[in-house]
């Protein structure tokens, strides 16, 4: 039985990789297309950001569908709607139309997200850390390869070609999910929405603490994505050097996911989380003193390890304590709290610099505060691994 579950997790990882790879193909193309459709600077930012904002905010509502109608069906529905939104981008005649389609894509992925996490929990068996590590690594490999492939394809063929490939790969991913990834047959839950999920999360202090741990990572990561390029440009670095920073972080993040997940099954979640938060806190503070390419490159790579430890452990600890009943809905509420960091990180750091008028490197000290605070939380949190 455990062997079958292990094989199922790898098949889930493969299907996840194909689906996320397709989505990441268009990530670097969307802002270019928005520019060609007449969008100005802030409009381009809006087109690029609306997907993440809606994805983060709507997961709290969408998990209930997976509990009611089945996880594989919900994943297939969300993925198909995402593919449809992508292929329709080819027909956009204005940046406003592109904005609406990207918003639709965010809604679609919000439908699939909680169902994916709940399915990982269902198939994980006793090796919950390893299962979550495989799942996050499959996402990570897609994040590394997708933008590079998408940009290359657009350069040699057409700006619209990645959208066509996105559609085709997503359909392939849906077929992999439906054919090869099993799902336990359970009694269908009643269609209950966010208030019940929020009530459970609010009453569970341990789950709130775990969500805060994950929030600290998304807060710092989103802020780094916004401010590292600005720091690098201030030092006269090129776009290739900036891309190298994020590629190194993504590679380390991806390669360490399975390692930290598997290790947590042996020694516990709490030690891994303490190591990850300590690494992230020290790294973020060290960015304040970074002055050249090699220093920033090293810090980004080390941050990839810390980020991997915190991100994988927050999801794994949630799997440990969430009940099976309405699990997807609860995962949606939990993940929505974590993903608020994607919005809060850049916004708070930008507001801080705008008000204080301090140099950009001071933003990294602010990014470290949630990680340092989370470090105090983890010492007060009980081990969740049984």
DRENDO-1510 file (C-alpha; in Angstrom, 1 decimal, always signed):
<recs>
REC; n; res; u; v; w
REC; 1; UNK; +0.0; +0.0; +0.0 .
REC; 2; UNK; +2.8; +2.4; +1.0 .
REC; 3; UNK; +4.6; +1.6; -2.3 .
REC; 4; UNK; +1.5; +2.4; -4.3 .
REC; 5; UNK; +1.1; +5.7; -2.5 .
REC; 6; UNK; +4.8; +6.5; -3.2 .
REC; 7; UNK; +4.4; +5.8; -6.9 .
REC; 8; UNK; +1.2; +7.9; -6.9 .
REC; 9; UNK; +3.1; +10.9; -5.4 .
REC; 10; UNK; +5.7; +10.7; -8.2 .
REC; 11; UNK; +3.0; +10.6; -10.8 .
REC; 12; UNK; +1.3; +13.6; -9.1 .
REC; 13; UNK; +4.7; +15.4; -9.3 .
REC; 14; UNK; +5.0; +14.7; -13.0 .
REC; 15; UNK; +1.5; +15.9; -13.7 .
REC; 16; UNK; +2.1; +19.0; -11.6 .
REC; 17; UNK; +5.4; +19.7; -13.4 .
REC; 18; UNK; +3.8; +19.6; -16.8 .
REC; 19; UNK; +0.9; +21.8; -15.7 .
REC; 20; UNK; +3.0; +24.4; -14.0 .
REC; 21; UNK; +5.6; +24.4; -16.8 .
REC; 22; UNK; +2.9; +25.4; -19.2 .
REC; 23; UNK; +1.8; +28.3; -17.0 .
REC; 24; UNK; +5.4; +29.5; -16.5 .
REC; 25; UNK; +6.1; +29.6; -20.3 .
REC; 26; UNK; +4.0; +32.7; -20.6 .
REC; 27; UNK; +5.3; +34.5; -17.4 .
REC; 28; UNK; +7.9; +36.6; -19.2 .
REC; 29; UNK; +5.7; +37.1; -22.3 .
REC; 30; UNK; +2.7; +38.7; -20.6 .
REC; 31; UNK; +4.4; +42.0; -19.8 .
REC; 32; UNK; +5.9; +42.2; -23.3 .
REC; 33; UNK; +2.5; +41.5; -24.8 .
REC; 34; UNK; +0.9; +44.2; -22.5 .
REC; 35; UNK; +3.5; +46.7; -23.7 .
REC; 36; UNK; +2.7; +45.9; -27.4 .
REC; 37; UNK; -1.0; +46.4; -26.7 .
REC; 38; UNK; -0.3; +49.9; -25.4 .
REC; 39; UNK; +0.0; +49.5; -21.7 .
REC; 40; UNK; +2.2; +52.0; -19.8 .
REC; 41; UNK; +4.5; +51.2; -16.9 .
REC; 42; UNK; +1.9; +51.0; -14.1 .
REC; 43; UNK; -0.6; +49.2; -16.4 .
REC; 44; UNK; +2.0; +46.6; -17.2 .
REC; 45; UNK; +2.6; +46.0; -13.5 .
REC; 46; UNK; -1.2; +45.7; -13.0 .
REC; 47; UNK; -1.5; +43.1; -15.8 .
REC; 48; UNK; +1.4; +41.1; -14.4 .
REC; 49; UNK; +0.2; +41.4; -10.8 .
REC; 50; UNK; -3.5; +40.8; -11.0 .
REC; 51; UNK; -3.0; +37.0; -11.4 .
REC; 52; UNK; -1.1; +36.7; -8.1 .
REC; 53; UNK; -3.5; +38.9; -6.2 .
REC; 54; UNK; -6.6; +37.0; -7.2 .
REC; 55; UNK; -4.8; +33.6; -6.7 .
REC; 56; UNK; -3.9; +34.6; -3.2 .
REC; 57; UNK; -7.3; +36.1; -2.2 .
REC; 58; UNK; -9.7; +33.6; -3.7 .
REC; 59; UNK; -8.2; +30.3; -2.5 .
REC; 60; UNK; -10.1; +30.8; +0.8 .
REC; 61; UNK; -13.4; +30.3; -1.1 .
REC; 62; UNK; -12.5; +27.6; -3.7 .
REC; 63; UNK; -11.3; +24.7; -1.6 .
REC; 64; UNK; -14.8; +23.7; -0.8 .
REC; 65; UNK; -15.4; +22.7; -4.4 .
REC; 66; UNK; -12.7; +20.0; -4.1 .
REC; 67; UNK; -14.3; +18.6; -1.0 .
REC; 68; UNK; -17.7; +18.4; -2.6 .
REC; 69; UNK; -17.0; +17.4; -6.2 .
REC; 70; UNK; -13.6; +15.6; -5.9 .
REC; 71; UNK; -10.0; +16.8; -6.0 .
REC; 72; UNK; -9.1; +15.5; -9.5 .
REC; 73; UNK; -12.2; +16.9; -11.0 .
REC; 74; UNK; -11.6; +20.3; -9.4 .
REC; 75; UNK; -7.9; +20.3; -10.5 .
REC; 76; UNK; -9.0; +19.4; -14.1 .
REC; 77; UNK; -11.6; +22.2; -14.1 .
REC; 78; UNK; -9.2; +24.8; -12.8 .
REC; 79; UNK; -6.4; +23.7; -15.2 .
REC; 80; UNK; -8.8; +23.8; -18.2 .
REC; 81; UNK; -10.1; +27.2; -17.3 .
REC; 82; UNK; -6.4; +28.4; -17.0 .
REC; 83; UNK; -5.6; +26.9; -20.4 .
REC; 84; UNK; -8.6; +28.6; -21.9 .
REC; 85; UNK; -7.7; +32.0; -20.4 .
REC; 86; UNK; -4.1; +31.6; -21.8 .
REC; 87; UNK; -5.2; +30.7; -25.4 .
REC; 88; UNK; -7.6; +33.6; -25.4 .
REC; 89; UNK; -4.7; +36.0; -24.7 .
REC; 90; UNK; -3.7; +35.5; -28.3 .
REC; 91; UNK; -7.0; +37.2; -29.3 .
REC; 92; UNK; -6.6; +40.2; -27.0 .
REC; 93; UNK; -6.7; +43.5; -28.8 .
REC; 94; UNK; -6.0; +45.8; -25.9 .
REC; 95; UNK; -4.2; +45.6; -22.6 .
REC; 96; UNK; -7.5; +45.9; -20.8 .
REC; 97; UNK; -8.7; +42.7; -22.4 .
REC; 98; UNK; -5.4; +41.1; -21.5 .
REC; 99; UNK; -5.9; +42.2; -17.9 .
REC; 100; UNK; -9.3; +40.6; -17.7 .
REC; 101; UNK; -7.9; +37.3; -19.1 .
REC; 102; UNK; -5.0; +37.3; -16.7 .
REC; 103; UNK; -7.5; +37.9; -13.9 .
REC; 104; UNK; -9.5; +34.9; -15.2 .
REC; 105; UNK; -6.4; +32.9; -15.1 .
REC; 106; UNK; -5.8; +33.8; -11.4 .
REC; 107; UNK; -9.3; +32.6; -10.6 .
REC; 108; UNK; -8.8; +29.4; -12.5 .
REC; 109; UNK; -5.6; +28.6; -10.6 .
REC; 110; UNK; -7.2; +29.5; -7.3 .
REC; 111; UNK; -9.7; +26.7; -8.0 .
REC; 112; UNK; -7.0; +24.1; -8.6 .
REC; 113; UNK; -4.6; +25.2; -5.8 .
REC; 114; UNK; -6.3; +23.9; -2.6 .
REC; 115; UNK; -7.3; +20.7; -4.4 .
REC; 116; UNK; -3.7; +20.0; -5.3 .
REC; 117; UNK; -2.5; +20.5; -1.7 .
REC; 118; UNK; -5.3; +18.3; -0.4 .
REC; 119; UNK; -4.5; +15.6; -2.9 .
REC; 120; UNK; -0.8; +15.6; -1.8 .
REC; 121; UNK; -2.0; +15.2; +1.8 .
REC; 122; UNK; -4.3; +12.3; +0.8 .
REC; 123; UNK; -1.6; +10.4; -1.1 .
REC; 124; UNK; +1.3; +11.1; +1.3 .
REC; 125; UNK; +0.8; +8.2; +3.7 .
REC; 126; UNK; +3.4; +8.2; +6.5 .
REC; 127; UNK; +6.0; +10.2; +4.4 .
REC; 128; UNK; +4.3; +13.5; +4.5 .
REC; 129; UNK; +7.5; +15.6; +4.3 .
REC; 130; UNK; +8.8; +13.6; +1.4 .
REC; 131; UNK; +5.5; +13.9; -0.5 .
REC; 132; UNK; +5.4; +17.7; +0.0 .
REC; 133; UNK; +9.0; +18.0; -1.0 .
REC; 134; UNK; +8.4; +16.1; -4.3 .
REC; 135; UNK; +5.3; +18.3; -5.0 .
REC; 136; UNK; +7.2; +21.5; -4.3 .
REC; 137; UNK; +10.2; +20.3; -6.3 .
REC; 138; UNK; +8.0; +19.6; -9.3 .
REC; 139; UNK; +6.7; +23.2; -9.0 .
REC; 140; UNK; +10.2; +24.5; -8.6 .
REC; 141; UNK; +11.6; +22.8; -11.7 .
REC; 142; UNK; +8.7; +24.3; -13.7 .
REC; 143; UNK; +9.5; +27.8; -12.3 .
REC; 144; UNK; +13.2; +27.4; -13.3 .
REC; 145; UNK; +12.6; +26.0; -16.8 .
REC; 146; UNK; +9.3; +27.7; -17.8 .
REC; 147; UNK; +10.4; +31.3; -18.2 .
REC; 148; UNK; +13.7; +30.4; -20.0 .
REC; 149; UNK; +11.9; +28.2; -22.4 .
REC; 150; UNK; +9.0; +30.6; -22.9 .
REC; 151; UNK; +11.4; +33.5; -23.7 .
REC; 152; UNK; +13.5; +31.4; -26.0 .
REC; 153; UNK; +10.4; +30.1; -27.9 .
REC; 154; UNK; +9.0; +33.6; -28.3 .
REC; 155; UNK; +12.4; +34.9; -29.6 .
REC; 156; UNK; +12.8; +32.2; -32.3 .
REC; 157; UNK; +9.1; +31.8; -33.3 .
REC; 158; UNK; +6.4; +34.2; -32.2 .
REC; 159; UNK; +5.3; +36.0; -29.1 .
REC; 160; UNK; +2.1; +34.0; -29.3 .
REC; 161; UNK; +3.7; +30.6; -29.6 .
REC; 162; UNK; +4.2; +30.1; -25.8 .
REC; 163; UNK; +0.4; +30.6; -25.3 .
REC; 164; UNK; -0.4; +27.8; -27.8 .
REC; 165; UNK; +2.1; +25.5; -26.1 .
REC; 166; UNK; +0.7; +26.5; -22.7 .
REC; 167; UNK; -2.7; +25.3; -23.8 .
REC; 168; UNK; -1.4; +22.0; -25.2 .
REC; 169; UNK; +0.8; +21.2; -22.2 .
REC; 170; UNK; -2.1; +22.0; -19.8 .
REC; 171; UNK; -4.4; +19.6; -21.6 .
REC; 172; UNK; -1.6; +17.0; -21.4 .
REC; 173; UNK; -1.3; +17.7; -17.6 .
REC; 174; UNK; -5.1; +17.3; -17.1 .
REC; 175; UNK; -5.0; +13.9; -18.9 .
REC; 176; UNK; -2.1; +12.8; -16.6 .
REC; 177; UNK; -4.1; +13.8; -13.5 .
REC; 178; UNK; -7.2; +12.0; -14.6 .
REC; 179; UNK; -5.6; +8.8; -15.9 .
REC; 180; UNK; -2.6; +8.2; -13.6 .
REC; 181; UNK; -3.2; +10.0; -10.3 .
REC; 182; UNK; -5.5; +8.1; -7.9 .
REC; 183; UNK; -8.0; +9.7; -5.5 .
REC; 184; UNK; -9.6; +7.9; -2.5 .
REC; 185; UNK; -13.3; +7.5; -2.7 .
REC; 186; UNK; -14.8; +9.4; +0.2 .
REC; 187; UNK; -18.2; +10.6; +1.2 .
REC; 188; UNK; -18.9; +13.9; -0.5 .
REC; 189; UNK; -18.8; +16.8; +1.9 .
REC; 190; UNK; -21.4; +19.5; +2.0 .
REC; 191; UNK; -20.6; +22.6; +0.1 .
REC; 192; UNK; -19.3; +24.8; +2.9 .
REC; 193; UNK; -17.4; +28.0; +2.2 .
REC; 194; UNK; -14.9; +30.2; +3.9 .
REC; 195; UNK; -16.6; +31.2; +7.2 .
REC; 196; UNK; -16.4; +27.6; +8.5 .
REC; 197; UNK; -12.8; +27.3; +7.3 .
REC; 198; UNK; -11.8; +30.6; +8.8 .
REC; 199; UNK; -13.5; +29.6; +12.1 .
REC; 200; UNK; -11.5; +26.4; +12.3 .
REC; 201; UNK; -8.2; +28.2; +11.5 .
REC; 202; UNK; -9.0; +31.0; +14.0 .
REC; 203; UNK; -9.7; +28.5; +16.8 .
REC; 204; UNK; -6.5; +26.5; +16.1 .
REC; 205; UNK; -3.6; +28.5; +17.5 .
REC; 206; UNK; -1.0; +26.0; +16.2 .
REC; 207; UNK; -2.3; +26.3; +12.7 .
REC; 208; UNK; -2.3; +30.2; +12.9 .
REC; 209; UNK; +1.4; +30.0; +14.0 .
REC; 210; UNK; +2.2; +27.7; +11.1 .
REC; 211; UNK; +0.5; +30.1; +8.7 .
REC; 212; UNK; +2.6; +32.9; +10.1 .
REC; 213; UNK; +5.7; +30.8; +9.5 .
REC; 214; UNK; +4.7; +30.4; +5.8 .
REC; 215; UNK; +3.7; +34.1; +5.6 .
REC; 216; UNK; +7.2; +35.2; +6.6 .
REC; 217; UNK; +8.6; +33.3; +3.6 .
REC; 218; UNK; +6.2; +34.6; +1.0 .
REC; 219; UNK; +6.6; +38.2; +2.5 .
REC; 220; UNK; +10.4; +38.0; +2.0 .
REC; 221; UNK; +10.3; +36.2; -1.3 .
REC; 222; UNK; +7.9; +38.7; -3.0 .
REC; 223; UNK; +9.9; +41.6; -1.6 .
REC; 224; UNK; +13.2; +40.2; -2.8 .
REC; 225; UNK; +11.7; +39.7; -6.3 .
REC; 226; UNK; +10.9; +43.4; -6.3 .
REC; 227; UNK; +13.9; +44.9; -4.6 .
REC; 228; UNK; +16.9; +42.7; -5.7 .
REC; 229; UNK; +16.6; +43.9; -9.3 .
REC; 230; UNK; +16.5; +47.5; -8.1 .
REC; 231; UNK; +19.6; +46.9; -5.9 .
REC; 232; UNK; +21.5; +45.3; -8.8 .
REC; 233; UNK; +20.6; +48.1; -11.2 .
REC; 234; UNK; +21.9; +50.5; -8.7 .
REC; 235; UNK; +25.3; +48.7; -8.8 .
REC; 236; UNK; +25.3; +48.9; -12.6 .
REC; 237; UNK; +24.5; +45.2; -13.2 .
REC; 238; UNK; +22.8; +43.9; -16.3 .
REC; 239; UNK; +19.6; +42.0; -16.9 .
REC; 240; UNK; +21.6; +38.8; -17.4 .
REC; 241; UNK; +23.2; +39.1; -14.0 .
REC; 242; UNK; +19.8; +39.8; -12.4 .
REC; 243; UNK; +18.3; +36.7; -14.1 .
REC; 244; UNK; +21.3; +34.7; -12.7 .
REC; 245; UNK; +20.4; +35.7; -9.2 .
REC; 246; UNK; +16.9; +34.4; -9.4 .
REC; 247; UNK; +17.9; +31.3; -11.3 .
REC; 248; UNK; +20.4; +30.4; -8.6 .
REC; 249; UNK; +17.7; +30.8; -5.9 .
REC; 250; UNK; +15.2; +28.8; -7.8 .
REC; 251; UNK; +17.7; +25.9; -8.5 .
REC; 252; UNK; +18.7; +25.6; -4.8 .
REC; 253; UNK; +15.1; +25.9; -3.7 .
REC; 254; UNK; +14.1; +23.1; -6.1 .
REC; 255; UNK; +16.9; +20.7; -5.3 .
REC; 256; UNK; +16.5; +21.0; -1.5 .
REC; 257; UNK; +12.8; +20.6; -1.3 .
REC; 258; UNK; +12.8; +16.8; -1.4 .
REC; 259; UNK; +15.9; +16.7; +0.9 .
REC; 260; UNK; +14.4; +18.8; +3.7 .
REC; 261; UNK; +11.0; +17.1; +3.3 .
REC; 262; UNK; +12.5; +13.6; +3.6 .
REC; 263; UNK; +14.7; +14.7; +6.5 .
REC; 264; UNK; +11.8; +16.1; +8.4 .
REC; 265; UNK; +10.1; +12.6; +8.3 .
REC; 266; UNK; +13.1; +11.3; +10.3 .
REC; 267; UNK; +14.0; +14.1; +12.7 .
REC; 268; UNK; +10.8; +16.2; +12.8 .
REC; 269; UNK; +9.5; +19.4; +11.3 .
REC; 270; UNK; +10.5; +21.8; +14.0 .
REC; 271; UNK; +14.3; +21.4; +13.7 .
REC; 272; UNK; +14.1; +21.9; +9.9 .
REC; 273; UNK; +11.9; +25.0; +10.3 .
REC; 274; UNK; +14.3; +26.5; +12.9 .
REC; 275; UNK; +17.3; +26.0; +10.6 .
REC; 276; UNK; +15.3; +27.5; +7.6 .
REC; 277; UNK; +14.1; +30.6; +9.5 .
REC; 278; UNK; +17.6; +31.2; +11.0 .
REC; 279; UNK; +19.1; +30.9; +7.5 .
REC; 280; UNK; +16.5; +33.3; +6.0 .
REC; 281; UNK; +16.8; +35.9; +8.8 .
REC; 282; UNK; +20.6; +36.0; +8.6 .
REC; 283; UNK; +20.6; +36.1; +4.8 .
REC; 284; UNK; +18.1; +39.0; +4.6 .
REC; 285; UNK; +20.1; +41.0; +7.1 .
REC; 286; UNK; +23.3; +40.3; +5.1 .
REC; 287; UNK; +21.7; +41.8; +1.9 .
REC; 288; UNK; +22.0; +45.1; +3.7 .
REC; 289; UNK; +25.8; +44.9; +3.3 .
REC; 290; UNK; +26.0; +43.3; -0.2 .
REC; 291; UNK; +28.0; +45.3; -2.6 .
REC; 292; UNK; +28.8; +43.2; -5.7 .
REC; 293; UNK; +27.6; +40.4; -8.0 .
REC; 294; UNK; +29.2; +37.5; -6.2 .
REC; 295; UNK; +27.9; +38.5; -2.7 .
REC; 296; UNK; +24.3; +38.9; -4.0 .
REC; 297; UNK; +24.6; +35.6; -5.9 .
REC; 298; UNK; +25.7; +33.7; -2.8 .
REC; 299; UNK; +23.0; +35.3; -0.7 .
REC; 300; UNK; +20.3; +34.4; -3.2 .
REC; 301; UNK; +21.5; +30.8; -3.3 .
REC; 302; UNK; +21.6; +30.5; +0.5 .
REC; 303; UNK; +18.1; +32.1; +0.6 .
REC; 304; UNK; +16.9; +29.4; -1.7 .
REC; 305; UNK; +17.8; +26.8; +1.0 .
REC; 306; UNK; +16.2; +28.8; +3.8 .
REC; 307; UNK; +13.1; +29.5; +1.7 .
REC; 308; UNK; +12.8; +25.8; +0.8 .
REC; 309; UNK; +12.9; +24.7; +4.4 .
REC; 310; UNK; +10.3; +27.2; +5.6 .
REC; 311; UNK; +7.9; +26.7; +2.7 .
REC; 312; UNK; +7.9; +22.9; +2.6 .
REC; 313; UNK; +7.7; +22.6; +6.4 .
REC; 314; UNK; +4.8; +25.1; +6.7 .
REC; 315; UNK; +2.7; +23.0; +4.2 .
REC; 316; UNK; +3.8; +19.7; +5.8 .
REC; 317; UNK; +3.0; +20.8; +9.3 .
REC; 318; UNK; -0.5; +21.8; +8.0 .
REC; 319; UNK; -0.9; +18.3; +6.6 .
REC; 320; UNK; +0.0; +16.9; +10.0 .
REC; 321; UNK; -2.8; +18.6; +11.9 .
REC; 322; UNK; -5.6; +19.3; +9.4 .
REC; 323; UNK; -8.5; +16.9; +9.6 .
REC; 324; UNK; -9.6; +14.9; +6.6 .
REC; 325; UNK; -13.1; +16.4; +6.6 .
REC; 326; UNK; -13.2; +19.5; +4.4 .
REC; 327; UNK; -9.4; +19.3; +4.0 .
REC; 328; UNK; -9.3; +21.2; +0.7 .
REC; 329; UNK; -11.4; +24.0; +2.0 .
REC; 330; UNK; -9.2; +24.3; +5.1 .
REC; 331; UNK; -6.1; +24.2; +2.9 .
REC; 332; UNK; -7.6; +27.0; +0.8 .
REC; 333; UNK; -8.0; +29.1; +3.9 .
REC; 334; UNK; -4.5; +28.2; +5.2 .
REC; 335; UNK; -2.8; +28.9; +1.9 .
REC; 336; UNK; -4.7; +32.2; +1.5 .
REC; 337; UNK; -3.2; +33.4; +4.8 .
REC; 338; UNK; +0.3; +32.4; +3.6 .
REC; 339; UNK; -0.1; +34.0; +0.2 .
REC; 340; UNK; -1.1; +37.3; +1.7 .
REC; 341; UNK; +2.6; +37.8; +2.1 .
REC; 342; UNK; +3.0; +38.0; -1.7 .
REC; 343; UNK; +1.0; +41.2; -1.6 .
REC; 344; UNK; +2.1; +42.5; +1.8 .
REC; 345; UNK; +5.9; +42.1; +1.3 .
REC; 346; UNK; +6.5; +44.4; -1.7 .
REC; 347; UNK; +3.7; +46.9; -0.6 .
REC; 348; UNK; +5.0; +47.3; +3.0 .
REC; 349; UNK; +8.6; +47.6; +1.9 .
REC; 350; UNK; +7.8; +50.2; -0.8 .
REC; 351; UNK; +5.7; +52.2; +1.6 .
REC; 352; UNK; +8.5; +52.1; +4.2 .
REC; 353; UNK; +11.1; +53.4; +1.7 .
REC; 354; UNK; +8.7; +56.0; +0.3 .
REC; 355; UNK; +8.0; +57.4; +3.8 .
REC; 356; UNK; +11.5; +57.2; +5.2 .
REC; 357; UNK; +13.3; +58.0; +2.0 .
REC; 358; UNK; +16.2; +55.8; +3.1 .
REC; 359; UNK; +18.4; +53.9; +0.6 .
REC; 360; UNK; +17.0; +50.7; -0.9 .
REC; 361; UNK; +19.2; +48.4; +1.1 .
REC; 362; UNK; +17.2; +49.2; +4.3 .
REC; 363; UNK; +14.3; +47.4; +2.8 .
REC; 364; UNK; +16.1; +44.1; +3.4 .
REC; 365; UNK; +16.2; +44.7; +7.2 .
REC; 366; UNK; +12.4; +45.2; +7.1 .
REC; 367; UNK; +12.1; +41.9; +5.1 .
REC; 368; UNK; +13.9; +40.1; +7.9 .
REC; 369; UNK; +11.5; +41.1; +10.7 .
REC; 370; UNK; +8.7; +38.6; +9.8 .
REC; 371; UNK; +11.3; +35.8; +9.7 .
REC; 372; UNK; +12.8; +36.8; +13.0 .
REC; 373; UNK; +9.3; +37.0; +14.5 .
REC; 374; UNK; +8.5; +33.6; +13.1 .
REC; 375; UNK; +11.6; +32.2; +14.7 .
REC; 376; UNK; +10.2; +33.1; +18.1 .
REC; 377; UNK; +6.9; +31.4; +17.1 .
REC; 378; UNK; +8.5; +28.1; +16.2 .
REC; 379; UNK; +10.1; +27.7; +19.6 .
REC; 380; UNK; +6.7; +28.0; +21.2 .
REC; 381; UNK; +5.1; +25.5; +18.7 .
REC; 382; UNK; +4.8; +21.8; +19.4 .
REC; 383; UNK; +6.3; +19.3; +17.0 .
REC; 384; UNK; +3.5; +18.2; +14.6 .
REC; 385; UNK; +5.1; +15.0; +13.3 .
REC; 386; UNK; +3.6; +12.0; +15.0 .
</recs>
